[in-house]
Amino acid sequence: MHHDRPAPIRPGAAARLLHGLAAALAALVALAAADTARGEGLVISLSNHQVMITSNYTGSQITVFGAVQRDEQTIARTTGYDAAVIVRGPRVDAVTVRRKERLGPIWINRSQQTFMDIPRYLAILSSRPLDELTSEIMRMRLHLDLDPTIASRSESGESGALLYPRDAPPEYAEALVRLRMQEGQYFEIGRGVTFITPTIFRAAIPLPAGAPPGNYEVETLLFSDGVQLSRDITNFELVKTGFEQRVAVWAETRAAAYGFLTVLMAIFFGWIASVIFRRD
């Protein structure tokens, strides 16, 4: 009776096989280490995922509720937790900041700087002032700043390229932030996140009457001892309803007709006012 002998394994093939097994084992060890390091997580909920803008809308607020999740192997931290909430509103393609200088008796625009792809609304709420929350390097990496050249995280990823003129003098960005803060569209609240218990917190996001409609991104960061532990992103929407929405849609889809009708209405009401207040 004839028995086939198994073919011997060549030394090169054996080396490749051992190398593959070692790589797979290293990948499993790395995954296990990552799972072990992921001791804390975040569970985030919003009080409302859609805010309606009606004719009598004077502003609103969204409340963020957060809870820290720990696995059974994670030991409670003696220093406690901190949290920061970053809210980014709809983006604008370009914003130009101009510097006015006096030329004789008049003021003229002498220089300008354009910022690309920045949020029209930007709010940062934290459990303590940002300079106490974490280091400056960490704040730069996490885009924890009202400066649009730092805060403008790209939509494609956590650390995508920032779209702004990198040679812009800092005073232009400072002027942009100052103007946005005067409009109530940019603000920072150093004690805006409140821990109800050591692992449960809340933050109230104010939405002023002038907040632009659109999609808002809410990014929540968890810290301990200045180190980021976890991150979560959710969204809500600010939507126009009723007559205002129909007018806005018509103005966007039929701009020429909307402009012509606006001019006619201005002429008509001007004529009515002249008739009413005419003096004989």
C-alpha positions in Angstrom: 0.0 0.0 0.0 1.4 3.3 -1.1 1.4 6.4 1.2 2.1 10.0 -0.1 4.6 11.9 2.0 3.8 15.6 2.7 6.0 17.9 0.7 8.7 19.5 2.8 8.4 23.1 3.7 11.1 25.2 2.1 13.1 27.5 4.4 12.0 30.7 2.6 8.3 29.7 2.9 8.7 28.8 6.5 10.3 32.2 7.2 7.4 34.0 5.4 4.9 32.0 7.4 6.5 32.8 10.7 6.7 36.5 9.7 3.0 36.5 8.9 2.1 34.9 12.1 4.2 37.3 14.1 2.6 40.3 12.3 -0.9 38.9 13.0 0.0 38.4 16.7 1.4 41.9 17.0 -1.8 43.3 15.5 -3.9 41.4 18.0 -1.7 42.6 20.9 -2.1 46.2 19.6 -5.9 45.9 19.4 -6.0 44.4 22.9 -3.9 47.2 24.2 -6.1 49.8 22.5 -9.2 48.2 24.1 -7.6 48.2 27.5 -6.6 51.9 27.1 -10.1 52.8 26.1 -11.2 52.8 29.7 -13.6 55.8 29.6 -16.2 56.6 27.0 -18.9 59.3 26.5 -22.6 58.9 26.1 -24.1 62.2 24.8 -27.7 63.3 24.4 -29.3 66.5 23.3 -32.5 68.0 24.6 -33.6 68.7 21.0 -32.2 67.7 17.6 -34.2 70.3 15.7 -35.0 73.9 16.6 -37.7 75.7 14.6 -37.3 79.4 13.6 -40.8 81.0 13.5 -41.9 84.6 13.0 -41.7 85.2 16.7 -38.4 83.5 17.3 -36.3 85.4 19.8 -33.6 82.8 20.5 -33.4 79.4 22.1 -31.0 76.9 23.7 -30.0 73.3 23.4 -28.9 71.4 26.4 -26.2 68.8 26.1 -26.3 65.9 28.6 -23.2 63.8 29.0 -22.3 60.7 31.0 -18.9 59.1 31.5 -18.8 55.4 30.9 -16.2 53.3 32.6 -15.5 49.6 32.1 -15.1 47.3 35.1 -11.3 47.4 34.9 -11.1 51.2 35.0 -10.2 52.6 38.4 -11.9 55.9 39.4 -9.7 58.9 38.9 -8.8 60.8 42.0 -8.5 64.1 40.0 -12.0 63.8 38.5 -13.1 64.7 35.0 -13.3 67.9 32.9 -15.3 68.4 29.7 -15.5 70.8 26.8 -18.2 71.3 24.3 -17.5 72.9 20.9 -20.4 73.9 18.7 -19.7 74.8 15.1 -22.5 76.2 13.0 -22.9 76.3 9.2 -19.8 77.3 7.3 -19.3 80.3 5.1 -17.1 80.0 2.0 -15.2 83.3 2.5 -15.1 86.2 5.0 -13.1 89.3 4.2 -11.8 91.5 7.1 -10.8 95.0 6.0 -8.6 97.5 7.8 -9.7 101.1 7.6 -7.1 103.9 7.7 -7.6 107.6 7.7 -6.6 109.5 4.7 -7.2 113.2 5.3 -10.8 113.8 6.4 -12.1 110.4 5.2 -11.6 106.7 6.1 -10.7 104.2 3.4 -10.1 100.5 3.2 -6.3 100.1 2.8 -5.7 96.4 3.4 -7.8 93.2 3.7 -7.5 89.5 4.5 -9.9 86.7 3.5 -10.6 83.7 5.7 -11.9 80.6 3.9 -14.3 77.9 5.1 -15.0 79.1 8.7 -18.1 78.5 10.9 -20.6 81.4 11.1 -21.4 80.3 14.6 -18.8 79.1 17.1 -19.2 78.4 20.8 -16.9 76.8 23.3 -18.2 75.7 26.7 -15.9 74.1 29.3 -16.0 73.0 32.9 -13.1 75.4 33.7 -11.3 78.1 31.7 -9.4 76.7 28.7 -6.0 77.6 30.0 -6.7 75.6 33.1 -8.3 72.7 31.2 -5.3 71.5 29.2 -2.0 72.7 27.7 -1.7 75.1 24.8 -0.3 72.5 22.5 -3.3 70.2 23.3 -5.8 73.1 22.7 -4.2 73.7 19.3 -4.4 70.1 18.3 -8.0 69.8 19.4 -9.0 73.2 17.9 -10.1 74.5 21.3 -10.0 78.2 20.4 -12.3 80.9 19.1 -9.6 81.9 16.6 -11.1 80.7 13.3 -7.7 79.7 12.0 -7.5 77.3 14.8 -11.1 76.3 15.4 -11.9 75.5 11.7 -11.6 71.7 11.8 -12.2 70.3 8.3 -15.3 68.1 7.8 -13.3 65.3 6.3 -11.5 64.3 9.5 -10.4 65.2 13.0 -7.1 66.8 12.0 -7.7 67.8 8.4 -6.0 70.8 6.7 -7.1 74.2 7.8 -8.4 76.4 5.0 -7.2 79.8 5.8 -4.4 82.1 4.6 -1.5 80.9 6.7 0.4 84.1 6.3 -2.5 86.2 7.7 -1.3 88.6 10.4 -2.9 87.7 13.8 -4.7 91.1 14.2 -7.1 90.1 11.3 -8.2 86.9 13.1 -8.5 88.9 16.3 -10.7 91.5 14.6 -12.9 88.8 13.1 -13.4 87.1 16.5 -14.2 90.5 18.0 -16.8 91.3 15.4 -18.4 87.9 15.7 -18.5 88.2 19.5 -20.2 91.6 19.2 -22.9 89.9 16.9 -23.3 87.1 19.5 -22.2 84.4 17.0 -18.8 83.6 18.7 -18.4 83.1 22.4 -16.6 81.2 25.1 -18.0 80.2 28.5 -15.3 79.0 30.9 -17.8 77.5 33.4 -20.4 76.5 30.8 -20.2 72.8 31.6 -21.5 71.7 35.0 -20.9 68.3 36.5 -24.0 67.2 38.3 -22.3 64.1 39.7 -18.6 63.1 39.2 -19.6 61.3 36.0 -22.7 63.2 34.7 -22.6 66.7 33.3 -24.7 69.2 31.3 -24.1 72.3 29.2 -26.7 74.8 27.8 -25.9 76.0 24.3 -27.4 79.5 23.7 -28.8 80.1 20.2 -29.4 83.8 19.7 -32.1 85.2 17.4 -29.4 85.9 14.8 -28.0 82.4 14.7 -27.9 81.2 11.1 -30.1 78.3 10.1 -28.5 75.0 9.1 -26.7 72.1 10.6 -24.7 72.5 13.9 -22.0 70.1 15.0 -21.6 69.4 18.7 -18.2 68.0 19.7 -17.7 66.9 23.3 -14.3 66.2 24.7 -13.5 64.5 28.0 -10.4 65.3 30.0 -8.6 64.2 33.2 -5.5 65.9 34.4 -5.2 67.8 31.1 -5.2 64.6 29.0 -8.0 63.9 26.5 -9.7 60.6 27.3 -12.7 60.5 24.9 -14.5 62.3 22.2 -18.0 62.3 20.8 -19.8 64.2 17.9 -23.5 64.7 17.4 -25.6 67.2 15.5 -28.7 69.4 15.6 -30.4 71.5 13.1 -31.8 75.1 13.1 -34.7 75.2 10.6 -36.8 78.0 9.3 -40.5 77.2 9.1 -43.7 78.7 7.8 -43.8 81.9 5.7 -40.1 82.8 6.5 -39.0 79.5 5.0 -41.0 80.0 1.8 -39.6 83.5 1.4 -36.1 82.3 2.0 -36.4 79.4 -0.6 -38.0 81.8 -3.1 -35.2 84.3 -2.6 -32.6 81.6 -3.3 -34.3 79.9 -6.3 -35.7 83.1 -8.0 -33.3 85.8 -6.9 -34.2 88.2 -9.8 -37.9 88.0 -9.3 -37.5 88.4 -5.5 -35.3 91.5 -6.0 -37.8 93.0 -8.5 -40.7 92.4 -6.2 -38.8 93.9 -3.2 -38.2 97.1 -5.2 -41.8 97.3 -6.3 -42.9 96.9 -2.6 -40.5 99.7 -1.5 -41.9 102.1 -4.2 -45.5 101.2 -3.3 -45.1 101.8 0.4 -43.1 104.9 -0.2 -45.9 106.3 -2.3 -48.5 105.3 0.3 -46.4 107.1 3.0 -46.2 110.3 0.8 -50.0 110.2 0.3 -50.7 109.8 4.0 -48.3 112.5 5.3 -48.8 114.9 2.4 -49.3 118.5 3.5 -51.7 120.7 1.6 
